[in-house]
Structures are given as structure tokens and as C-alpha cells.
Amino acid sequence: MNAVHRASQVATVSAAPILRTQKLTVRFDEFPAVREVDLSIADGELRVIIGANGAGKSTLLDLLCGKTLPSEGEIWLRDRNITGIGEAAIARSGVGRKFQTPTVFKDMTVLENLQVASNRRVRVFQNLFDRVKPGPSDKEIAVAERTGLLGSMKRRASELSHGQLQWLELAMVLSQDPKIILLDEPAAGMTAAETDKTAELLLDLAGGHTVLVIEHDMAFVRRICRTITVMHQGAVLAEGTAEEIEHNPAVIEAYLGSATLSHA
Ligand SMILES: Nc1ncnc2c1ncn2[C@@H]1O[C@H](COP(=O)(O)OP(=O)(O)OP(=O)(O)O)[C@@H](O)[C@H]1O
């Protein structure tokens, strides 16, 4: 089944929002990078956020994962107000973030990286100096299988392709059992084949997880999601299907001169 078919068949999305923001705002020296954003993401949804450079997309994800504190507004995870509780507490609440640049340990194997991510860190560091190293747990095998890395468990991260490195980082996020996964341009710099696999992977994750993705590539966006949120100058400009967004006059106006939407 191809990704397009599967995008229209993600039926496990429930109506209740798992993540909500109310008038979420952050100012840097009076400059509003994110302005009064009201977001409502359903449990199991795969939502994509698009917008021109500087629209506030990354800053919004920084706010959601607690890396940046809001100046105003609130963030709710189901019925819990998580505004200002801190990055570690938000991560413990089930929000996982993958950045655009992978932060894997290049000298470690895929398995060792997964073990570091899944809180077997102390044992792993200890075992790096021992002859006998721990084998993969069932969970590590499952995560590696899901991300296409099962055959590469013993390879050093430095030997992986760009796409595999991105999947390894995603696998490391998955090892922490997040309810919500925040992804910054997951297919950036990938080959066409790697991009296809990433689209399949995100569609596979949605439903079981809630996935929020920043993406520039509209062809990729069309394949993976039903609802797109468009940001412009820190605020939400529009929300809707790819078709609705591409015909929205305000969106067309905001993108005028930008190749991103029209040429994708
Ligand atoms: N720590 C900061 N201090 C001051 N200004 C910031 C800071 N972080 C972001 N900004 C500004 O906020 C605005 C939004 O930036 P942000 O990185 O969120 O945009 P973006 O939509 O993710 O853009 P891109 O697609 O280029 O990554 C930009 O004008 C940026 O310069």
C-alpha cells in the first residue's frame, strides 16, 4: 500500500485533543517570534506545520518541549497544564523531540545508542569498557525493526547514511515511549528513497503516537498529512487540508515570491 493511500486511511485519530495551546506567545527582546497561537492536536494525529523561514515554527516546537519558556499563554497535555514545568518534566510527561541535526553518539553502535536512549545508559557506559556487552532488549529490537535499523545494530553510527542517522535519532526518541513526537524537518537532505521510507515511517507512527512535524517540502507534506497548520510572522495564518491551504488566498499572499509552496 502506498503512502498516499495510507494517509487517507489513518482512522485511529480520536476527537479528544492530546495537546492544546492557548494564546501561546514568546517575545525575544519585544520581538514576538510566536504570537497567540491556539493549537489543538488530536490524539494520534499527524499534523504538519509549514511556513516561510522565520515564521516561528522551530520556536513553537521549542515552546512545546519546554526548551523555551512562553512569555504568555498556556500549554495543555490532555487535562494537565504543563506550561513552565521545565524541559525534563515535559519529556517525562511523554513529549519527545527530534532535532534536525542528529545528536547520536557517532563512535557508538546503533544498539549502544539505543541503549543510551532507553535509560540503560549507566550499564552501557560501564560495559563499553568491558569485554561482554549487553545484547538488545525486546524493546530495542522492536524500535530498530520499526525504523529499518535491525540489520545495522552492530554498525557504528559514523558508518550510517544520512537517512539512517535520522532514523536512529527517531528510534532513540521512540525508545523513551513518547506519546507526542515533535520532529523538525525529518526528511531534510534525504534521497528520494529515504524520503519515501520516512513518509512510510511517519504514517506508521501516527495513530499509536501523536506526531507534530515541521516540514518545507510540500510534496512530502501532501503525502503524510490531512491537516496542515500554516504559520506566518509568528501566528497561525491558516489550517486545513493541503488542497485548502494551497488555494487559500492569505497563504498564497504570504508565500508570494517563495518557491516552497508553488513549486513543490
Ligand atoms: N533565541 C532567539 N532570540 C532572538 N530571536 C529569535 C530567537 N529564536 C528565534 N528568533 C527569531 O524568531 C523568529 C522565528 O524563528 P524560528 O526559527 O522559529 O522560525 P522558523 O519558522 O523555524 O524558520 P526556519 O524555517 O528558517 O527554521 C525569527 O525571526 C528568528 O530570528
The ligand as an SDF file (V2000), in Angstrom:
LIG
                    3D

 31 33  0  0  0  0  0  0  0  0999 V2000
   16.5830   32.9200   20.8100 N   0  0  0  0  0  0  0  0  0  0  0  0
   16.1590   33.8470   19.9540 C   0  0  0  0  0  0  0  0  0  0  0  0
   16.4460   35.1540   20.1520 N   0  0  0  0  0  0  0  0  0  0  0  0
   16.0020   36.1100   19.3050 C   0  0  0  0  0  0  0  0  0  0  0  0
   15.2620   35.8640   18.2000 N   0  0  0  0  0  0  0  0  0  0  0  0
   14.9610   34.5900   17.9470 C   0  0  0  0  0  0  0  0  0  0  0  0
   15.3920   33.5230   18.7930 C   0  0  0  0  0  0  0  0  0  0  0  0
   14.9100   32.3540   18.2770 N   0  0  0  0  0  0  0  0  0  0  0  0
   14.2440   32.6870   17.1530 C   0  0  0  0  0  0  0  0  0  0  0  0
   14.2670   34.0060   16.9640 N   0  0  0  0  0  0  0  0  0  0  0  0
   13.6160   34.7340   15.8580 C   0  0  0  0  0  0  0  0  0  0  0  0
   12.2570   34.3400   15.8620 O   0  0  0  0  0  0  0  0  0  0  0  0
   11.7840   34.2210   14.5220 C   0  0  0  0  0  0  0  0  0  0  0  0
   11.2300   32.8470   14.2950 C   0  0  0  0  0  0  0  0  0  0  0  0
   12.3110   31.9320   14.2360 O   0  0  0  0  0  0  0  0  0  0  0  0
   12.1050   30.3690   14.0090 P   0  0  0  0  0  0  0  0  0  0  0  0
   13.4630   29.7500   13.9860 O   0  0  0  0  0  0  0  0  0  0  0  0
   11.1470   29.8420   14.9960 O   0  0  0  0  0  0  0  0  0  0  0  0
   11.4640   30.3480   12.5670 O   0  0  0  0  0  0  0  0  0  0  0  0
   11.2070   29.0880   11.6250 P   0  0  0  0  0  0  0  0  0  0  0  0
    9.8350   29.2330   11.0960 O   0  0  0  0  0  0  0  0  0  0  0  0
   11.5370   27.8380   12.3410 O   0  0  0  0  0  0  0  0  0  0  0  0
   12.2510   29.3670   10.4640 O   0  0  0  0  0  0  0  0  0  0  0  0
   13.1620   28.3410    9.6150 P   0  0  0  0  0  0  0  0  0  0  0  0
   12.2480   27.6360    8.6940 O   0  0  0  0  0  0  0  0  0  0  0  0
   14.1180   29.2420    8.9230 O   0  0  0  0  0  0  0  0  0  0  0  0
   13.8340   27.4280   10.6100 O   0  0  0  0  0  0  0  0  0  0  0  0
   12.9540   34.5610   13.6120 C   0  0  0  0  0  0  0  0  0  0  0  0
   12.8400   35.9190   13.2270 O   0  0  0  0  0  0  0  0  0  0  0  0
   14.1580   34.3510   14.4950 C   0  0  0  0  0  0  0  0  0  0  0  0
   15.2270   35.1830   14.1160 O   0  0  0  0  0  0  0  0  0  0  0  0
  1  2  1  0
  2  3  1  0
  2  7  2  0
  3  4  2  0
  4  5  1  0
  5  6  2  0
  6  7  1  0
  6 10  1  0
  7  8  1  0
  8  9  2  0
  9 10  1  0
 10 11  1  0
 11 12  1  0
 11 30  1  0
 12 13  1  0
 13 14  1  0
 13 28  1  0
 14 15  1  0
 15 16  1  0
 16 17  2  0
 16 18  1  0
 16 19  1  0
 19 20  1  0
 20 21  2  0
 20 22  1  0
 20 23  1  0
 23 24  1  0
 24 25  2  0
 24 26  1  0
 24 27  1  0
 28 29  1  0
 28 30  1  0
 30 31  1  0
M  END
$$$$
